[in-house]
Amino acid sequence: MQFVQGYKCNQTTLSILDNQEKADNPVQLMDAFVDKLNLTKPGFDK
């Protein structure tokens, strides 16, 4: 019986979204918009 070669699962890469997206990417606008929202008023907390 043949086995399928997979990927090593014990390797982790940590990265920050800000480092991956360019400054003119629309996701930066959405991130800034959400940061300005007052989410504690509707009951959200960090």
N, C-alpha and C positions, 0 to 999 in steps of 0.2 A: 504494500500500500504506500502510495506517495503522499508526502506532506507538503503543504503550501508554506513557503517561506513568508514570514510576517515581518513586522517592524519591531524593533526593541521598544518595549513599553516602559522601561525604567528610566528614560531620559525625559527631562522636563525643561522647557524653554519658557522663561518668564519675560514678558515684554509689556510695555506701556502703550496704550492706544495712541497717545499723543506723539510718540516716536514713529509710529507707522503711517499716520495720516498727514498729508500736506496741509499747510495753513489755509489753502483755498478750497479744501474739501468740504462739501455741505455738512458732513457729520460734525465738523467743528462748530458750525452755527447752531445745530441742534443741541450740542453739548453745552454751549454758552446759554442757550435759552432755558434749558432744564435747570442749570445752576442758578438762574435768577428767580425761579419759581419758589414761592413760599409753601413748601410741602408739609410744614408742621401744622398749618391751619387745618387741613383736611385729616390730620391724624398720622401722617408719616413721620418717622424718626429714623435717624441713622443707626 
